[in-house]
């Protein structure tokens, strides 16, 4: 499993290789992945960073 995180630390996408069978190129298409990263990079901050999580 791989994750795509934005610059604020939020998970924006996940990829499971076994989910790709018959579903197209997915993240194997490097240009598609780079385009998605650029789109996320241009977005404004959606939420403030979460508070520290301590036990």
PyMOL Python script that loads the backbone (N, CA, C, O; Angstrom):
from pymol import cmd

cmd.read_pdbstr("""\
ATOM      1  N   UNK A   1       0.858  -1.161   0.000  1.00  0.00           N
ATOM      2  CA  UNK A   1       0.000   0.000   0.000  1.00  0.00           C
ATOM      3  C   UNK A   1       0.905   1.224   0.000  1.00  0.00           C
ATOM      4  O   UNK A   1       1.907   1.277   0.713  1.00  0.00           O
ATOM      5  N   UNK A   2       0.537   2.188  -0.800  1.00  0.00           N
ATOM      6  CA  UNK A   2       1.245   3.460  -0.850  1.00  0.00           C
ATOM      7  C   UNK A   2       0.240   4.580  -0.612  1.00  0.00           C
ATOM      8  O   UNK A   2      -0.940   4.462  -0.941  1.00  0.00           O
ATOM      9  N   UNK A   3       0.738   5.671  -0.032  1.00  0.00           N
ATOM     10  CA  UNK A   3      -0.107   6.822   0.278  1.00  0.00           C
ATOM     11  C   UNK A   3       0.452   8.061  -0.404  1.00  0.00           C
ATOM     12  O   UNK A   3       1.660   8.184  -0.610  1.00  0.00           O
ATOM     13  N   UNK A   4      -0.437   8.965  -0.745  1.00  0.00           N
ATOM     14  CA  UNK A   4      -0.055  10.284  -1.225  1.00  0.00           C
ATOM     15  C   UNK A   4      -0.494  11.272  -0.156  1.00  0.00           C
ATOM     16  O   UNK A   4      -1.685  11.413   0.120  1.00  0.00           O
ATOM     17  N   UNK A   5       0.488  11.964   0.451  1.00  0.00           N
ATOM     18  CA  UNK A   5       0.223  12.922   1.527  1.00  0.00           C
ATOM     19  C   UNK A   5       0.428  14.330   0.998  1.00  0.00           C
ATOM     20  O   UNK A   5       1.313  14.568   0.176  1.00  0.00           O
ATOM     21  N   UNK A   6      -0.390  15.264   1.470  1.00  0.00           N
ATOM     22  CA  UNK A   6      -0.168  16.650   1.081  1.00  0.00           C
ATOM     23  C   UNK A   6       0.881  17.281   1.991  1.00  0.00           C
ATOM     24  O   UNK A   6       1.367  16.645   2.927  1.00  0.00           O
ATOM     25  N   UNK A   7       1.221  18.519   1.712  1.00  0.00           N
ATOM     26  CA  UNK A   7       2.303  19.173   2.478  1.00  0.00           C
ATOM     27  C   UNK A   7       1.914  19.468   3.928  1.00  0.00           C
ATOM     28  O   UNK A   7       2.764  19.856   4.729  1.00  0.00           O
ATOM     29  N   UNK A   8       0.644  19.288   4.267  1.00  0.00           N
ATOM     30  CA  UNK A   8       0.198  19.495   5.640  1.00  0.00           C
ATOM     31  C   UNK A   8       0.111  18.180   6.404  1.00  0.00           C
ATOM     32  O   UNK A   8      -0.235  18.169   7.585  1.00  0.00           O
ATOM     33  N   UNK A   9       0.425  17.072   5.734  1.00  0.00           N
ATOM     34  CA  UNK A   9       0.453  15.776   6.402  1.00  0.00           C
ATOM     35  C   UNK A   9      -0.836  14.973   6.299  1.00  0.00           C
ATOM     36  O   UNK A   9      -0.968  13.929   6.938  1.00  0.00           O
ATOM     37  N   UNK A  10      -1.793  15.451   5.499  1.00  0.00           N
ATOM     38  CA  UNK A  10      -3.057  14.730   5.349  1.00  0.00           C
ATOM     39  C   UNK A  10      -2.960  13.714   4.219  1.00  0.00           C
ATOM     40  O   UNK A  10      -2.365  13.993   3.179  1.00  0.00           O
ATOM     41  N   UNK A  11      -3.543  12.540   4.421  1.00  0.00           N
ATOM     42  CA  UNK A  11      -3.577  11.514   3.385  1.00  0.00           C
ATOM     43  C   UNK A  11      -4.563  11.944   2.313  1.00  0.00           C
ATOM     44  O   UNK A  11      -5.725  12.217   2.611  1.00  0.00           O
ATOM     45  N   UNK A  12      -4.111  12.006   1.076  1.00  0.00           N
ATOM     46  CA  UNK A  12      -4.958  12.459  -0.026  1.00  0.00           C
ATOM     47  C   UNK A  12      -5.344  11.332  -0.971  1.00  0.00           C
ATOM     48  O   UNK A  12      -6.337  11.431  -1.691  1.00  0.00           O
ATOM     49  N   UNK A  13      -4.557  10.257  -0.970  1.00  0.00           N
ATOM     50  CA  UNK A  13      -4.868   9.120  -1.845  1.00  0.00           C
ATOM     51  C   UNK A  13      -4.150   7.895  -1.309  1.00  0.00           C
ATOM     52  O   UNK A  13      -3.161   7.993  -0.583  1.00  0.00           O
ATOM     53  N   UNK A  14      -4.681   6.730  -1.692  1.00  0.00           N
ATOM     54  CA  UNK A  14      -3.990   5.491  -1.361  1.00  0.00           C
ATOM     55  C   UNK A  14      -4.041   4.588  -2.570  1.00  0.00           C
ATOM     56  O   UNK A  14      -4.952   4.677  -3.393  1.00  0.00           O
ATOM     57  N   UNK A  15      -3.063   3.724  -2.669  1.00  0.00           N
ATOM     58  CA  UNK A  15      -2.966   2.842  -3.815  1.00  0.00           C
ATOM     59  C   UNK A  15      -2.622   1.448  -3.337  1.00  0.00           C
ATOM     60  O   UNK A  15      -1.670   1.249  -2.583  1.00  0.00           O
ATOM     61  N   UNK A  16      -3.409   0.486  -3.787  1.00  0.00           N
ATOM     62  CA  UNK A  16      -3.164  -0.929  -3.522  1.00  0.00           C
ATOM     63  C   UNK A  16      -2.910  -1.594  -4.872  1.00  0.00           C
ATOM     64  O   UNK A  16      -3.800  -1.602  -5.723  1.00  0.00           O
ATOM     65  N   UNK A  17      -1.713  -2.155  -5.092  1.00  0.00           N
ATOM     66  CA  UNK A  17      -1.424  -2.753  -6.397  1.00  0.00           C
ATOM     67  C   UNK A  17      -2.463  -3.794  -6.817  1.00  0.00           C
ATOM     68  O   UNK A  17      -2.793  -3.865  -8.001  1.00  0.00           O
ATOM     69  N   UNK A  18      -2.985  -4.594  -5.905  1.00  0.00           N
ATOM     70  CA  UNK A  18      -3.942  -5.630  -6.273  1.00  0.00           C
ATOM     71  C   UNK A  18      -5.269  -5.040  -6.743  1.00  0.00           C
ATOM     72  O   UNK A  18      -6.042  -5.737  -7.399  1.00  0.00           O
ATOM     73  N   UNK A  19      -5.557  -3.769  -6.424  1.00  0.00           N
ATOM     74  CA  UNK A  19      -6.791  -3.125  -6.876  1.00  0.00           C
ATOM     75  C   UNK A  19      -6.732  -2.722  -8.346  1.00  0.00           C
ATOM     76  O   UNK A  19      -7.756  -2.360  -8.925  1.00  0.00           O
ATOM     77  N   UNK A  20      -5.549  -2.780  -8.958  1.00  0.00           N
ATOM     78  CA  UNK A  20      -5.378  -2.283 -10.314  1.00  0.00           C
ATOM     79  C   UNK A  20      -5.741  -3.281 -11.396  1.00  0.00           C
ATOM     80  O   UNK A  20      -5.898  -2.884 -12.551  1.00  0.00           O
ATOM     81  N   UNK A  21      -5.881  -4.542 -11.079  1.00  0.00           N
ATOM     82  CA  UNK A  21      -6.177  -5.520 -12.118  1.00  0.00           C
ATOM     83  C   UNK A  21      -7.429  -5.116 -12.877  1.00  0.00           C
ATOM     84  O   UNK A  21      -8.508  -4.985 -12.299  1.00  0.00           O
ATOM     85  N   UNK A  22      -7.272  -4.925 -14.157  1.00  0.00           N
ATOM     86  CA  UNK A  22      -8.406  -4.557 -14.998  1.00  0.00           C
ATOM     87  C   UNK A  22      -8.884  -3.126 -14.801  1.00  0.00           C
ATOM     88  O   UNK A  22      -9.901  -2.732 -15.373  1.00  0.00           O
ATOM     89  N   UNK A  23      -8.166  -2.340 -14.001  1.00  0.00           N
ATOM     90  CA  UNK A  23      -8.632  -0.976 -13.710  1.00  0.00           C
ATOM     91  C   UNK A  23      -7.770   0.086 -14.383  1.00  0.00           C
ATOM     92  O   UNK A  23      -7.899   1.262 -14.045  1.00  0.00           O
ATOM     93  N   UNK A  24      -6.907  -0.273 -15.310  1.00  0.00           N
ATOM     94  CA  UNK A  24      -6.076   0.720 -15.982  1.00  0.00           C
ATOM     95  C   UNK A  24      -4.718   0.860 -15.337  1.00  0.00           C
ATOM     96  O   UNK A  24      -4.298   0.021 -14.541  1.00  0.00           O
ATOM     97  N   UNK A  25      -4.042   1.928 -15.691  1.00  0.00           N
ATOM     98  CA  UNK A  25      -2.660   2.133 -15.270  1.00  0.00           C
ATOM     99  C   UNK A  25      -2.511   2.601 -13.827  1.00  0.00           C
ATOM    100  O   UNK A  25      -1.541   2.246 -13.157  1.00  0.00           O
ATOM    101  N   UNK A  26      -3.461   3.395 -13.346  1.00  0.00           N
ATOM    102  CA  UNK A  26      -3.341   3.904 -11.982  1.00  0.00           C
ATOM    103  C   UNK A  26      -2.052   4.671 -11.760  1.00  0.00           C
ATOM    104  O   UNK A  26      -1.676   5.503 -12.586  1.00  0.00           O
ATOM    105  N   UNK A  27      -1.372   4.404 -10.656  1.00  0.00           N
ATOM    106  CA  UNK A  27      -0.155   5.135 -10.318  1.00  0.00           C
ATOM    107  C   UNK A  27       1.045   4.684 -11.122  1.00  0.00           C
ATOM    108  O   UNK A  27       2.121   5.263 -10.976  1.00  0.00           O
ATOM    109  N   UNK A  28       0.907   3.677 -11.962  1.00  0.00           N
ATOM    110  CA  UNK A  28       2.015   3.287 -12.844  1.00  0.00           C
ATOM    111  C   UNK A  28       2.193   4.321 -13.942  1.00  0.00           C
ATOM    112  O   UNK A  28       3.247   4.378 -14.575  1.00  0.00           O
ATOM    113  N   UNK A  29       1.181   5.132 -14.172  1.00  0.00           N
ATOM    114  CA  UNK A  29       1.255   6.222 -15.141  1.00  0.00           C
ATOM    115  C   UNK A  29       1.890   7.411 -14.423  1.00  0.00           C
ATOM    116  O   UNK A  29       1.215   8.163 -13.720  1.00  0.00           O
ATOM    117  N   UNK A  30       3.199   7.566 -14.615  1.00  0.00           N
ATOM    118  CA  UNK A  30       3.954   8.585 -13.874  1.00  0.00           C
ATOM    119  C   UNK A  30       3.418   9.988 -14.122  1.00  0.00           C
ATOM    120  O   UNK A  30       3.328  10.785 -13.188  1.00  0.00           O
ATOM    121  N   UNK A  31       3.063  10.303 -15.357  1.00  0.00           N
ATOM    122  CA  UNK A  31       2.563  11.648 -15.651  1.00  0.00           C
ATOM    123  C   UNK A  31       1.261  11.925 -14.905  1.00  0.00           C
ATOM    124  O   UNK A  31       1.063  13.030 -14.401  1.00  0.00           O
ATOM    125  N   UNK A  32       0.370  10.934 -14.827  1.00  0.00           N
ATOM    126  CA  UNK A  32      -0.873  11.093 -14.071  1.00  0.00           C
ATOM    127  C   UNK A  32      -0.562  11.400 -12.607  1.00  0.00           C
ATOM    128  O   UNK A  32      -1.157  12.305 -12.022  1.00  0.00           O
ATOM    129  N   UNK A  33       0.359  10.656 -12.020  1.00  0.00           N
ATOM    130  CA  UNK A  33       0.733  10.872 -10.625  1.00  0.00           C
ATOM    131  C   UNK A  33       1.321  12.263 -10.426  1.00  0.00           C
ATOM    132  O   UNK A  33       0.963  12.956  -9.474  1.00  0.00           O
ATOM    133  N   UNK A  34       2.218  12.678 -11.314  1.00  0.00           N
ATOM    134  CA  UNK A  34       2.811  14.016 -11.199  1.00  0.00           C
ATOM    135  C   UNK A  34       1.762  15.111 -11.349  1.00  0.00           C
ATOM    136  O   UNK A  34       1.830  16.130 -10.662  1.00  0.00           O
ATOM    137  N   UNK A  35       0.797  14.913 -12.235  1.00  0.00           N
ATOM    138  CA  UNK A  35      -0.291  15.892 -12.397  1.00  0.00           C
ATOM    139  C   UNK A  35      -1.117  16.004 -11.114  1.00  0.00           C
ATOM    140  O   UNK A  35      -1.492  17.108 -10.719  1.00  0.00           O
ATOM    141  N   UNK A  36      -1.402  14.888 -10.469  1.00  0.00           N
ATOM    142  CA  UNK A  36      -2.165  14.908  -9.219  1.00  0.00           C
ATOM    143  C   UNK A  36      -1.387  15.597  -8.110  1.00  0.00           C
ATOM    144  O   UNK A  36      -1.957  16.356  -7.325  1.00  0.00           O
ATOM    145  N   UNK A  37      -0.092  15.336  -8.044  1.00  0.00           N
ATOM    146  CA  UNK A  37       0.756  15.995  -7.034  1.00  0.00           C
ATOM    147  C   UNK A  37       0.754  17.501  -7.247  1.00  0.00           C
ATOM    148  O   UNK A  37       0.661  18.265  -6.286  1.00  0.00           O
ATOM    149  N   UNK A  38       0.857  17.931  -8.498  1.00  0.00           N
ATOM    150  CA  UNK A  38       0.837  19.370  -8.800  1.00  0.00           C
ATOM    151  C   UNK A  38      -0.502  19.993  -8.415  1.00  0.00           C
ATOM    152  O   UNK A  38      -0.530  21.099  -7.876  1.00  0.00           O
ATOM    153  N   UNK A  39      -1.604  19.307  -8.680  1.00  0.00           N
ATOM    154  CA  UNK A  39      -2.935  19.816  -8.300  1.00  0.00           C
ATOM    155  C   UNK A  39      -3.036  19.995  -6.785  1.00  0.00           C
ATOM    156  O   UNK A  39      -3.538  21.013  -6.308  1.00  0.00           O
ATOM    157  N   UNK A  40      -2.561  19.011  -6.039  1.00  0.00           N
ATOM    158  CA  UNK A  40      -2.595  19.091  -4.576  1.00  0.00           C
ATOM    159  C   UNK A  40      -1.700  20.230  -4.094  1.00  0.00           C
ATOM    160  O   UNK A  40      -2.057  20.951  -3.163  1.00  0.00           O
ATOM    161  N   UNK A  41      -0.539  20.390  -4.728  1.00  0.00           N
ATOM    162  CA  UNK A  41       0.397  21.448  -4.322  1.00  0.00           C
ATOM    163  C   UNK A  41      -0.213  22.842  -4.480  1.00  0.00           C
ATOM    164  O   UNK A  41       0.078  23.737  -3.686  1.00  0.00           O
ATOM    165  N   UNK A  42      -1.051  23.030  -5.492  1.00  0.00           N
ATOM    166  CA  UNK A  42      -1.669  24.345  -5.743  1.00  0.00           C
ATOM    167  C   UNK A  42      -2.834  24.657  -4.816  1.00  0.00           C
ATOM    168  O   UNK A  42      -3.263  25.807  -4.731  1.00  0.00           O
ATOM    169  N   UNK A  43      -3.351  23.651  -4.119  1.00  0.00           N
ATOM    170  CA  UNK A  43      -4.506  23.891  -3.248  1.00  0.00           C
ATOM    171  C   UNK A  43      -4.106  24.684  -2.003  1.00  0.00           C
ATOM    172  O   UNK A  43      -3.000  24.525  -1.486  1.00  0.00           O
ATOM    173  N   UNK A  44      -5.012  25.537  -1.530  1.00  0.00           N
ATOM    174  CA  UNK A  44      -4.731  26.236  -0.265  1.00  0.00           C
ATOM    175  C   UNK A  44      -4.864  25.266   0.907  1.00  0.00           C
ATOM    176  O   UNK A  44      -5.356  24.147   0.761  1.00  0.00           O
ATOM    177  N   UNK A  45      -4.422  25.717   2.047  1.00  0.00           N
ATOM    178  CA  UNK A  45      -4.554  24.909   3.255  1.00  0.00           C
ATOM    179  C   UNK A  45      -6.026  24.624   3.517  1.00  0.00           C
ATOM    180  O   UNK A  45      -6.845  25.543   3.517  1.00  0.00           O
ATOM    181  N   UNK A  46      -6.373  23.340   3.745  1.00  0.00           N
ATOM    182  CA  UNK A  46      -7.775  22.997   3.976  1.00  0.00           C
ATOM    183  C   UNK A  46      -8.126  23.045   5.462  1.00  0.00           C
ATOM    184  O   UNK A  46      -9.215  23.483   5.833  1.00  0.00           O
ATOM    185  N   UNK A  47      -7.217  22.603   6.292  1.00  0.00           N
ATOM    186  CA  UNK A  47      -7.421  22.592   7.743  1.00  0.00           C
ATOM    187  C   UNK A  47      -6.100  22.933   8.416  1.00  0.00           C
ATOM    188  O   UNK A  47      -5.040  22.696   7.837  1.00  0.00           O
ATOM    189  N   UNK A  48      -6.141  23.480   9.619  1.00  0.00           N
ATOM    190  CA  UNK A  48      -4.884  23.699  10.335  1.00  0.00           C
ATOM    191  C   UNK A  48      -4.280  22.345  10.724  1.00  0.00           C
ATOM    192  O   UNK A  48      -5.003  21.354  10.827  1.00  0.00           O
ATOM    193  N   UNK A  49      -2.966  22.299  10.939  1.00  0.00           N
ATOM    194  CA  UNK A  49      -2.355  21.036  11.371  1.00  0.00           C
ATOM    195  C   UNK A  49      -3.004  20.545  12.669  1.00  0.00           C
ATOM    196  O   UNK A  49      -3.381  21.361  13.510  1.00  0.00           O
ATOM    197  N   UNK A  50      -3.140  19.244  12.843  1.00  0.00           N
ATOM    198  CA  UNK A  50      -3.734  18.722  14.075  1.00  0.00           C
ATOM    199  C   UNK A  50      -2.846  18.990  15.282  1.00  0.00           C
ATOM    200  O   UNK A  50      -1.638  19.183  15.145  1.00  0.00           O
ATOM    201  N   UNK A  51      -3.450  19.000  16.459  1.00  0.00           N
ATOM    202  CA  UNK A  51      -2.676  19.135  17.692  1.00  0.00           C
ATOM    203  C   UNK A  51      -1.784  17.931  17.871  1.00  0.00           C
ATOM    204  O   UNK A  51      -2.007  16.887  17.259  1.00  0.00           O
ATOM    205  N   UNK A  52      -0.751  18.077  18.730  1.00  0.00           N
ATOM    206  CA  UNK A  52       0.112  16.948  19.036  1.00  0.00           C
ATOM    207  C   UNK A  52      -0.709  15.828  19.630  1.00  0.00           C
ATOM    208  O   UNK A  52      -1.636  16.060  20.406  1.00  0.00           O
ATOM    209  N   UNK A  53      -0.362  14.622  19.261  1.00  0.00           N
ATOM    210  CA  UNK A  53      -1.054  13.446  19.806  1.00  0.00           C
ATOM    211  C   UNK A  53      -0.090  12.707  20.722  1.00  0.00           C
ATOM    212  O   UNK A  53       0.898  12.130  20.267  1.00  0.00           O
ATOM    213  N   UNK A  54      -0.385  12.731  21.998  1.00  0.00           N
ATOM    214  CA  UNK A  54       0.508  12.092  22.980  1.00  0.00           C
ATOM    215  C   UNK A  54      -0.271  11.160  23.884  1.00  0.00           C
ATOM    216  O   UNK A  54      -1.442  11.403  24.176  1.00  0.00           O
ATOM    217  N   UNK A  55       0.364  10.114  24.318  1.00  0.00           N
ATOM    218  CA  UNK A  55      -0.267   9.181  25.252  1.00  0.00           C
ATOM    219  C   UNK A  55       0.370   9.294  26.615  1.00  0.00           C
ATOM    220  O   UNK A  55      -0.025   8.586  27.542  1.00  0.00           O
TER     221      UNK A  55
END
""", "prot")
cmd.dss("prot")
cmd.show_as("cartoon", "prot")
cmd.util.cbc("prot")
cmd.orient("prot")
